[in-house]
Amino acid sequence: MTDYLPFDEAALEKGRLLFCDQISFERGAVNVADLPLDNRVEVAFAGRSNVGKSSLINALTRRTNIARTSNTPGRTQELNLFLLSQNFRIVDMPGYGYAKAPKDKVKVWNDLIMEYLKGRPTLRRVFVLIDSRHGVKAKDIPVFDLLDTTAVNYQIVLTKADKLLQKDRDAIYASTQKVIEKRPAAHPHVHFTSSEKGLGIAELRAEIANMNRY
């Protein structure tokens, strides 16, 4: 088993160049009516609260604070949109499964997530982040179900992989693959990443760059 997909040098270079381009915060959207209407390719990052979405976006873009990081679960409370080149948009979604937030706020977040996933034609893929130390949890399953139902392609990204020994990576990789192997909208390959150590970052850039239309 490898920790990431075996992209060739050309694919890695395409990913490098894409993320060398200028990236900027576009807007925060608290409802789907706030979303821009254009033809940019969108890739979204989802995951349980505090799974490392903002840290991963910062690592991908070689920035330290393009996406705000926090040790406080539930910090991201809206869809945060970032422009990447003329053709791409990155979407940082609110974390799900944060039980300590007020129920009415959780409902607003969850409704926003569901509306976005159901009705966004430019959304090419959702990267669902899973903490590799804990694996897929019960609160992840409804998100997988929603993505399968709405036929939105999604791919699992295992974060914080530097915290695991190789044998533990092998085990979590196998268990994660088993969870998604029969899910119709799930991408068959799983990424390992570490925002802190840079593991799998170049490969994830290449994965995203491969979705480009031009």
Accessible surface in RSA format (square Angstrom, percent):
REM  Atomic radii and reference values for relative SASA: ProtOr
REM  Chains: A
REM  Algorithm: Lee & Richards
REM  Probe-radius: 1.40
REM  Slices: 20
REM RES _ NUM      All-atoms   Total-Side   Main-Chain    Non-polar    All polar
REM                ABS   REL    ABS   REL    ABS   REL    ABS   REL    ABS   REL
RES MET A   1   104.09  53.9  22.00  14.6  82.09 195.5  35.70  30.3  68.40  90.6
RES THR A   2    92.82  66.0  82.83  84.0   9.99  23.8  72.33  97.1  20.50  31.0
RES ASP A   3    20.37  14.3  14.92  14.9   5.45  12.9   6.64  15.6  13.73  13.7
RES TYR A   4    82.99  38.7  79.81  45.4   3.18   8.3  34.47  25.9  48.53  59.8
RES LEU A   5    24.55  13.7  24.11  17.3   0.44   1.1  24.12  16.9   0.43   1.2
RES PRO A   6   125.01  91.1  92.85  84.6  32.16 116.9 103.59  85.5  21.42 133.1
RES PHE A   7    49.00  24.5  28.15  17.4  20.86  54.3  32.60  19.8  16.40  46.9
RES ASP A   8    94.26  66.0  81.35  81.0  12.91  30.5  45.53 107.2  48.73  48.6
RES GLU A   9   137.83  79.1 133.07 100.7   4.76  11.3  67.12 129.8  70.71  57.7
RES ALA A  10    76.16  70.0  59.49  91.8  16.67  37.9  68.00  95.8   8.16  21.6
RES ALA A  11    30.37  27.9  23.41  36.1   6.95  15.8  29.45  41.5   0.91   2.4
RES LEU A  12    38.69  21.5  35.67  25.5   3.03   7.6  35.97  25.3   2.72   7.3
RES GLU A  13    72.90  41.9  70.48  53.3   2.42   5.8  40.13  77.6  32.77  26.8
RES LYS A  14    87.81  42.8  82.22  50.4   5.59  13.3  59.64  53.7  28.17  30.0
RES GLY A  15     0.00   0.0   0.00   N/A   0.00   0.0   0.00   0.0   0.00   0.0
RES ARG A  16   101.45  42.6 100.55  51.3   0.90   2.1  44.49  60.8  56.96  34.5
RES LEU A  17    98.98  55.1  89.56  64.1   9.43  23.7  90.04  63.2   8.94  24.1
RES LEU A  18    11.71   6.5   4.51   3.2   7.20  18.1  10.48   7.4   1.23   3.3
RES PHE A  19     1.95   1.0   0.06   0.0   1.88   4.9   0.06   0.0   1.88   5.4
RES CYS A  20    71.99  54.5  38.09  42.5  33.90  79.7  25.34  64.2  46.66  50.3
RES ASP A  21    63.78  44.7  55.33  55.1   8.45  20.0  12.39  29.2  51.39  51.3
RES GLN A  22   141.63  79.2 128.90  94.2  12.73  30.3  44.39  94.5  97.24  73.7
RES ILE A  23    11.36   6.5   0.79   0.6  10.57  25.5   1.10   0.8  10.26  27.8
RES SER A  24    43.88  37.1  41.32  55.1   2.57   5.9  28.29  60.3  15.59  21.8
RES PHE A  25   108.51  54.3  85.67  53.1  22.84  59.4  85.67  51.9  22.84  65.4
RES GLU A  26    48.57  27.9  20.99  15.9  27.58  65.7  13.52  26.1  35.05  28.6
RES ARG A  27    94.50  39.7  91.18  46.5   3.32   7.9  27.23  37.2  67.27  40.8
RES GLY A  28    27.76  34.2   0.00   N/A  27.76  34.2   2.87   7.9  24.90  55.8
RES ALA A  29     0.00   0.0   0.00   0.0   0.00   0.0   0.00   0.0   0.00   0.0
RES VAL A  30    88.31  58.1  78.43  71.0   9.88  23.8  78.87  68.5   9.45  25.6
RES ASN A  31    66.82  46.1  65.57  63.4   1.25   3.0  31.76  76.4  35.06  33.9
RES VAL A  32    54.64  36.0  45.51  41.2   9.13  22.0  45.54  39.6   9.10  24.7
RES ALA A  33    93.25  85.7  56.01  86.4  37.24  84.7  67.69  95.3  25.56  67.7
RES ASP A  34    50.15  35.1  44.37  44.2   5.78  13.7  14.12  33.2  36.04  35.9
RES LEU A  35    14.44   8.0   5.86   4.2   8.58  21.6   5.86   4.1   8.58  23.1
RES PRO A  36    16.18  11.8   9.55   8.7   6.62  24.1  16.09  13.3   0.08   0.5
RES LEU A  37   168.95  94.1 134.11  95.9  34.84  87.6 137.08  96.3  31.87  85.8
RES ASP A  38    58.35  40.9  36.86  36.7  21.48  50.8  38.85  91.4  19.50  19.4
RES ASN A  39   121.07  83.5 111.84 108.1   9.23  22.2  22.98  55.3  98.09  94.8
RES ARG A  40    52.58  22.1  49.77  25.4   2.81   6.7   7.20   9.8  45.38  27.5
RES VAL A  41     0.66   0.4   0.66   0.6   0.00   0.0   0.66   0.6   0.00   0.0
RES GLU A  42     0.54   0.3   0.54   0.4   0.00   0.0   0.00   0.0   0.54   0.4
RES VAL A  43     0.00   0.0   0.00   0.0   0.00   0.0   0.00   0.0   0.00   0.0
RES ALA A  44     0.00   0.0   0.00   0.0   0.00   0.0   0.00   0.0   0.00   0.0
RES PHE A  45     0.00   0.0   0.00   0.0   0.00   0.0   0.00   0.0   0.00   0.0
RES ALA A  46     3.19   2.9   3.19   4.9   0.00   0.0   3.19   4.5   0.00   0.0
RES GLY A  47     0.00   0.0   0.00   N/A   0.00   0.0   0.00   0.0   0.00   0.0
RES ARG A  48    32.11  13.5  32.11  16.4   0.00   0.0  14.30  19.5  17.81  10.8
RES SER A  49    21.69  18.3   4.14   5.5  17.55  40.4   5.55  11.8  16.13  22.6
RES ASN A  50    72.48  50.0  50.02  48.3  22.46  54.1  15.75  37.9  56.73  54.8
RES VAL A  51     4.92   3.2   1.75   1.6   3.16   7.6   4.48   3.9   0.43   1.2
RES GLY A  52    18.57  22.9   0.00   N/A  18.57  22.9  15.99  43.9   2.58   5.8
RES LYS A  53    15.39   7.5  12.35   7.6   3.04   7.2   1.67   1.5  13.71  14.6
RES SER A  54    12.87  10.9  10.86  14.5   2.01   4.6   4.67  10.0   8.20  11.5
RES SER A  55    44.09  37.3  39.77  53.1   4.32  10.0  17.23  36.7  26.86  37.6
RES LEU A  56     0.11   0.1   0.11   0.1   0.00   0.0   0.11   0.1   0.00   0.0
RES ILE A  57     0.00   0.0   0.00   0.0   0.00   0.0   0.00   0.0   0.00   0.0
RES ASN A  58     9.79   6.8   9.60   9.3   0.20   0.5   7.41  17.8   2.38   2.3
RES ALA A  59    23.48  21.6   7.41  11.4  16.07  36.6  19.06  26.8   4.42  11.7
RES LEU A  60     0.00   0.0   0.00   0.0   0.00   0.0   0.00   0.0   0.00   0.0
RES THR A  61     0.60   0.4   0.60   0.6   0.00   0.0   0.60   0.8   0.00   0.0
RES ARG A  62   112.66  47.3  78.39  40.0  34.27  81.6  63.64  87.0  49.02  29.7
RES ARG A  63    85.60  35.9  74.58  38.0  11.02  26.2  30.84  42.2  54.76  33.2
RES THR A  64   127.66  90.8 102.79 104.2  24.87  59.3  85.36 114.6  42.31  64.0
RES ASN A  65   115.20  79.4 101.53  98.1  13.67  32.9  24.56  59.1  90.63  87.6
RES ILE A  66    36.29  20.6  21.53  16.0  14.76  35.6  26.09  18.8  10.19  27.7
RES ALA A  67     2.46   2.3   0.33   0.5   2.12   4.8   2.37   3.3   0.09   0.2
RES ARG A  68   145.87  61.2 133.52  68.1  12.34  29.4  58.98  80.6  86.88  52.7
RES THR A  69    71.53  50.9  49.87  50.6  21.66  51.6  19.30  25.9  52.23  79.0
RES SER A  70    36.15  30.5   7.45   9.9  28.70  66.1  12.07  25.7  24.07  33.7
RES ASN A  71   142.89  98.5 124.94 120.7  17.96  43.2  31.62  76.1 111.28 107.6
RES THR A  72    85.78  61.0  80.47  81.6   5.32  12.7  50.18  67.4  35.60  53.8
RES PRO A  73    44.99  32.8  40.85  37.2   4.14  15.1  41.46  34.2   3.53  21.9
RES GLY A  74     9.04  11.1   0.00   N/A   9.04  11.1   2.72   7.5   6.32  14.1
RES ARG A  75   105.11  44.1  92.61  47.2  12.50  29.8  35.03  47.9  70.08  42.5
RES THR A  76    18.47  13.1  13.39  13.6   5.08  12.1   4.61   6.2  13.86  20.9
RES GLN A  77    82.73  46.3  70.98  51.9  11.75  28.0  16.36  34.8  66.37  50.3
RES GLU A  78    48.92  28.1  48.92  37.0   0.00   0.0   8.37  16.2  40.56  33.1
RES LEU A  79     0.00   0.0   0.00   0.0   0.00   0.0   0.00   0.0   0.00   0.0
RES ASN A  80    18.39  12.7  18.39  17.8   0.00   0.0   0.93   2.2  17.46  16.9
RES LEU A  81     0.21   0.1   0.21   0.2   0.00   0.0   0.21   0.1   0.00   0.0
RES PHE A  82     4.55   2.3   4.55   2.8   0.00   0.0   4.55   2.8   0.00   0.0
RES LEU A  83    43.01  24.0  42.04  30.1   0.97   2.4  42.11  29.6   0.91   2.4
RES LEU A  84     0.60   0.3   0.60   0.4   0.00   0.0   0.60   0.4   0.00   0.0
RES SER A  85    18.52  15.6   3.86   5.2  14.65  33.8  12.31  26.2   6.21   8.7
RES GLN A  86   160.74  89.9 144.12 105.3  16.62  39.6  48.60 103.5 112.13  85.0
RES ASN A  87    40.84  28.2  37.99  36.7   2.85   6.9   5.79  13.9  35.05  33.9
RES PHE A  88     0.00   0.0   0.00   0.0   0.00   0.0   0.00   0.0   0.00   0.0
RES ARG A  89     0.50   0.2   0.50   0.3   0.00   0.0   0.00   0.0   0.50   0.3
RES ILE A  90     0.00   0.0   0.00   0.0   0.00   0.0   0.00   0.0   0.00   0.0
RES VAL A  91     0.34   0.2   0.34   0.3   0.00   0.0   0.34   0.3   0.00   0.0
RES ASP A  92     2.12   1.5   2.12   2.1   0.00   0.0   0.00   0.0   2.12   2.1
RES MET A  93     0.22   0.1   0.22   0.1   0.00   0.0   0.22   0.2   0.00   0.0
RES PRO A  94     0.26   0.2   0.00   0.0   0.26   0.9   0.00   0.0   0.26   1.6
RES GLY A  95     3.92   4.8   0.00   N/A   3.92   4.8   1.40   3.8   2.52   5.6
RES TYR A  96    13.69   6.4  11.70   6.7   1.99   5.2  13.60  10.2   0.09   0.1
RES GLY A  97    31.38  38.7   0.00   N/A  31.38  38.7  13.54  37.2  17.84  40.0
RES TYR A  98    51.18  23.9  45.64  26.0   5.55  14.4  25.04  18.8  26.15  32.2
RES ALA A  99    83.30  76.6  47.29  73.0  36.01  81.9  57.71  81.3  25.59  67.8
RES LYS A 100   180.50  88.1 147.19  90.3  33.32  79.3  97.07  87.4  83.43  88.9
RES ALA A 101    10.67   9.8   2.08   3.2   8.59  19.5   4.90   6.9   5.76  15.3
RES PRO A 102    78.34  57.1  67.32  61.4  11.02  40.1  78.34  64.7   0.00   0.0
RES LYS A 103   188.46  91.9 177.88 109.1  10.58  25.2 121.85 109.7  66.61  71.0
RES ASP A 104   105.39  73.8  94.87  94.4  10.52  24.9  48.61 114.4  56.79  56.6
RES LYS A 105    78.95  38.5  74.53  45.7   4.42  10.5  39.68  35.7  39.27  41.8
RES VAL A 106    35.10  23.1  35.10  31.8   0.00   0.0  35.10  30.5   0.00   0.0
RES LYS A 107   130.22  63.5 126.32  77.5   3.90   9.3  98.42  88.6  31.80  33.9
RES VAL A 108    89.94  59.2  86.77  78.6   3.17   7.6  88.83  77.2   1.12   3.0
RES TRP A 109    13.25   5.3  13.16   6.4   0.09   0.2   8.63   4.6   4.62   7.5
RES ASN A 110    47.77  32.9  46.83  45.3   0.94   2.3   9.58  23.1  38.19  36.9
RES ASP A 111    52.43  36.7  50.68  50.4   1.76   4.2  17.89  42.1  34.54  34.4
RES LEU A 112     8.06   4.5   5.66   4.0   2.41   6.0   7.60   5.3   0.46   1.2
RES ILE A 113    11.09   6.3  11.09   8.3   0.00   0.0  11.09   8.0   0.00   0.0
RES MET A 114    84.93  44.0  84.93  56.2   0.00   0.0  63.08  53.6  21.85  28.9
RES GLU A 115    91.86  52.7  83.52  63.2   8.34  19.9  35.77  69.2  56.09  45.8
RES TYR A 116     1.60   0.7   0.21   0.1   1.39   3.6   1.60   1.2   0.00   0.0
RES LEU A 117     3.47   1.9   1.24   0.9   2.23   5.6   1.24   0.9   2.23   6.0
RES LYS A 118   131.84  64.3 100.70  61.8  31.15  74.2  49.43  44.5  82.42  87.8
RES GLY A 119    56.13  69.2   0.00   N/A  56.13  69.2  32.48  89.1  23.65  53.0
RES ARG A 120    27.23  11.4  14.53   7.4  12.70  30.2   3.03   4.1  24.20  14.7
RES PRO A 121   128.20  93.4  87.89  80.1  40.32 146.6 101.63  83.9  26.57 165.1
RES THR A 122    16.30  11.6  14.04  14.2   2.25   5.4  15.02  20.2   1.28   1.9
RES LEU A 123    18.45  10.3   0.94   0.7  17.51  44.0   0.94   0.7  17.51  47.1
RES ARG A 124    83.36  35.0  74.29  37.9   9.07  21.6  34.73  47.5  48.63  29.5
RES ARG A 125    31.27  13.1  31.27  15.9   0.00   0.0   0.00   0.0  31.27  19.0
RES VAL A 126     0.28   0.2   0.28   0.3   0.00   0.0   0.28   0.2   0.00   0.0
RES PHE A 127     0.00   0.0   0.00   0.0   0.00   0.0   0.00   0.0   0.00   0.0
RES VAL A 128     0.00   0.0   0.00   0.0   0.00   0.0   0.00   0.0   0.00   0.0
RES LEU A 129     0.00   0.0   0.00   0.0   0.00   0.0   0.00   0.0   0.00   0.0
RES ILE A 130     0.00   0.0   0.00   0.0   0.00   0.0   0.00   0.0   0.00   0.0
RES ASP A 131     8.04   5.6   8.04   8.0   0.00   0.0   2.83   6.6   5.21   5.2
RES SER A 132     2.40   2.0   0.00   0.0   2.40   5.5   0.00   0.0   2.40   3.4
RES ARG A 133   107.78  45.3  78.73  40.1  29.05  69.2  22.73  31.1  85.05  51.5
RES HIS A 134    98.57  53.9  80.90  56.2  17.68  45.2  55.68  57.4  42.89  49.9
RES GLY A 135     2.77   3.4   0.00   N/A   2.77   3.4   2.77   7.6   0.00   0.0
RES VAL A 136    35.08  23.1   8.40   7.6  26.68  64.3   8.40   7.3  26.68  72.4
RES LYS A 137    98.29  47.9  93.80  57.6   4.49  10.7  51.20  46.1  47.09  50.2
RES ALA A 138    85.65  78.7  66.74 103.0  18.90  43.0  72.38 101.9  13.27  35.1
RES LYS A 139   100.43  49.0  92.45  56.7   7.98  19.0  74.22  66.8  26.21  27.9
RES ASP A 140     0.00   0.0   0.00   0.0   0.00   0.0   0.00   0.0   0.00   0.0
RES ILE A 141    57.59  32.8  57.59  42.9   0.00   0.0  57.59  41.5   0.00   0.0
RES PRO A 142    78.75  57.4  71.27  65.0   7.48  27.2  73.78  60.9   4.96  30.8
RES VAL A 143    17.78  11.7  16.60  15.0   1.17   2.8  17.76  15.4   0.02   0.1
RES PHE A 144     0.00   0.0   0.00   0.0   0.00   0.0   0.00   0.0   0.00   0.0
RES ASP A 145    64.43  45.1  62.01  61.7   2.41   5.7  26.37  62.1  38.05  38.0
RES LEU A 146    26.97  15.0  22.44  16.1   4.53  11.4  26.54  18.6   0.43   1.2
RES LEU A 147     0.04   0.0   0.04   0.0   0.00   0.0   0.04   0.0   0.00   0.0
RES ASP A 148    25.51  17.9  12.94  12.9  12.57  29.7  11.25  26.5  14.26  14.2
RES THR A 149   115.70  82.3  82.98  84.1  32.72  78.0  67.15  90.2  48.55  73.4
RES THR A 150    39.19  27.9  12.79  13.0  26.40  62.9  20.84  28.0  18.35  27.7
RES ALA A 151    84.11  77.3  56.81  87.7  27.30  62.1  59.31  83.5  24.79  65.7
RES VAL A 152    17.65  11.6  14.23  12.9   3.42   8.2  17.65  15.3   0.00   0.0
RES ASN A 153    52.61  36.3  47.30  45.7   5.31  12.8  22.40  53.9  30.22  29.2
RES TYR A 154     0.10   0.0   0.07   0.0   0.03   0.1   0.07   0.1   0.03   0.0
RES GLN A 155     0.53   0.3   0.00   0.0   0.53   1.3   0.53   1.1   0.00   0.0
RES ILE A 156     0.57   0.3   0.50   0.4   0.07   0.2   0.50   0.4   0.07   0.2
RES VAL A 157     0.00   0.0   0.00   0.0   0.00   0.0   0.00   0.0   0.00   0.0
RES LEU A 158     0.00   0.0   0.00   0.0   0.00   0.0   0.00   0.0   0.00   0.0
RES THR A 159     6.50   4.6   6.50   6.6   0.00   0.0   6.50   8.7   0.00   0.0
RES LYS A 160    54.06  26.4  51.02  31.3   3.04   7.2  33.31  30.0  20.75  22.1
RES ALA A 161     0.00   0.0   0.00   0.0   0.00   0.0   0.00   0.0   0.00   0.0
RES ASP A 162    38.85  27.2  12.87  12.8  25.98  61.4   8.62  20.3  30.24  30.2
RES LYS A 163   109.31  53.3  74.28  45.6  35.03  83.4  47.24  42.5  62.06  66.1
RES LEU A 164    30.58  17.0  20.70  14.8   9.88  24.8  23.05  16.2   7.53  20.3
RES LEU A 165   119.23  66.4 114.71  82.1   4.52  11.4 117.38  82.4   1.85   5.0
RES GLN A 166    89.96  50.3  81.59  59.6   8.37  19.9  58.84 125.2  31.12  23.6
RES LYS A 167   140.20  68.4 128.37  78.8  11.83  28.2  98.65  88.8  41.55  44.3
RES ASP A 168    50.92  35.7  47.76  47.5   3.16   7.5  11.17  26.3  39.75  39.6
RES ARG A 169    37.77  15.9  37.77  19.3   0.00   0.0   0.97   1.3  36.80  22.3
RES ASP A 170    59.14  41.4  54.37  54.1   4.77  11.3  22.62  53.2  36.53  36.4
RES ALA A 171    64.31  59.1  50.72  78.3  13.60  30.9  60.03  84.5   4.29  11.4
RES ILE A 172    26.57  15.1  24.80  18.5   1.77   4.3  26.43  19.0   0.14   0.4
RES TYR A 173    41.23  19.3  41.23  23.5   0.00   0.0  20.02  15.0  21.22  26.2
RES ALA A 174    61.82  56.8  51.38  79.3  10.44  23.8  56.34  79.3   5.48  14.5
RES SER A 175    54.39  46.0  47.05  62.8   7.34  16.9  47.97 102.2   6.41   9.0
RES THR A 176     1.68   1.2   0.58   0.6   1.11   2.6   1.11   1.5   0.58   0.9
RES GLN A 177    44.33  24.8  44.04  32.2   0.29   0.7  20.08  42.8  24.25  18.4
RES LYS A 178   152.55  74.4 141.82  87.0  10.73  25.6  86.23  77.6  66.32  70.6
RES VAL A 179    56.62  37.3  38.28  34.7  18.34  44.2  45.64  39.7  10.98  29.8
RES ILE A 180     5.92   3.4   2.65   2.0   3.27   7.9   2.65   1.9   3.27   8.9
RES GLU A 181   118.16  67.8  78.63  59.5  39.53  94.1  32.82  63.5  85.35  69.7
RES LYS A 182   183.09  89.3 153.14  94.0  29.96  71.3 104.15  93.7  78.95  84.1
RES ARG A 183    49.94  21.0  41.61  21.2   8.34  19.9  11.72  16.0  38.23  23.2
RES PRO A 184   118.23  86.2  75.15  68.5  43.08 156.6  88.00  72.7  30.23 187.9
RES ALA A 185    12.10  11.1   3.95   6.1   8.15  18.5  12.10  17.0   0.00   0.0
RES ALA A 186    16.45  15.1   1.02   1.6  15.43  35.1   1.02   1.4  15.43  40.9
RES HIS A 187    27.25  14.9  26.02  18.1   1.22   3.1  11.58  11.9  15.67  18.2
RES PRO A 188    89.37  65.1  76.19  69.4  13.18  47.9  84.03  69.4   5.34  33.2
RES HIS A 189    81.08  44.3  81.08  56.4   0.00   0.0  49.38  50.9  31.70  36.9
RES VAL A 190     1.78   1.2   0.00   0.0   1.78   4.3   0.00   0.0   1.78   4.8
RES HIS A 191     0.00   0.0   0.00   0.0   0.00   0.0   0.00   0.0   0.00   0.0
RES PHE A 192     0.00   0.0   0.00   0.0   0.00   0.0   0.00   0.0   0.00   0.0
RES THR A 193     0.66   0.5   0.66   0.7   0.00   0.0   0.00   0.0   0.66   1.0
RES SER A 194     0.19   0.2   0.12   0.2   0.07   0.2   0.07   0.1   0.12   0.2
RES SER A 195    40.96  34.6  19.37  25.8  21.59  49.7  13.59  28.9  27.37  38.3
RES GLU A 196   122.91  70.6  85.27  64.5  37.64  89.6  46.22  89.4  76.69  62.6
RES LYS A 197   143.17  69.8 107.49  66.0  35.67  84.9  61.91  55.7  81.26  86.6
RES GLY A 198    39.68  48.9   0.00   N/A  39.68  48.9  23.29  63.9  16.38  36.7
RES LEU A 199    37.21  20.7  29.75  21.3   7.46  18.8  37.08  26.0   0.13   0.3
RES GLY A 200     2.72   3.3   0.00   N/A   2.72   3.3   0.00   0.0   2.72   6.1
RES ILE A 201     8.36   4.8   8.36   6.2   0.00   0.0   8.36   6.0   0.00   0.0
RES ALA A 202    41.54  38.2  38.88  60.0   2.66   6.0  39.69  55.9   1.85   4.9
RES GLU A 203    19.47  11.2  19.47  14.7   0.00   0.0   0.91   1.8  18.56  15.2
RES LEU A 204     0.00   0.0   0.00   0.0   0.00   0.0   0.00   0.0   0.00   0.0
RES ARG A 205    24.20  10.2  24.20  12.3   0.00   0.0   0.75   1.0  23.45  14.2
RES ALA A 206     1.73   1.6   0.00   0.0   1.73   3.9   0.00   0.0   1.73   4.6
RES GLU A 207    12.17   7.0  11.75   8.9   0.43   1.0   0.00   0.0  12.17   9.9
RES ILE A 208     0.00   0.0   0.00   0.0   0.00   0.0   0.00   0.0   0.00   0.0
RES ALA A 209     0.91   0.8   0.91   1.4   0.00   0.0   0.91   1.3   0.00   0.0
RES ASN A 210   108.82  75.0  91.61  88.5  17.22  41.5   8.65  20.8 100.18  96.8
RES MET A 211    12.58   6.5   7.24   4.8   5.34  12.7  12.04  10.2   0.54   0.7
RES ASN A 212    19.30  13.3   3.07   3.0  16.23  39.1   0.00   0.0  19.30  18.7
RES ARG A 213   131.29  55.1  92.46  47.1  38.83  92.5  55.81  76.3  75.48  45.7
RES TYR A 214   160.31  74.8 111.69  63.5  48.62 126.5 122.48  92.0  37.82  46.6
END  Absolute sums over single chains surface
CHAIN  1 A    10350.5       8281.5       2068.9       5678.6       4671.9
END  Absolute sums over all chains
TOTAL         10350.5       8281.5       2068.9       5678.6       4671.9
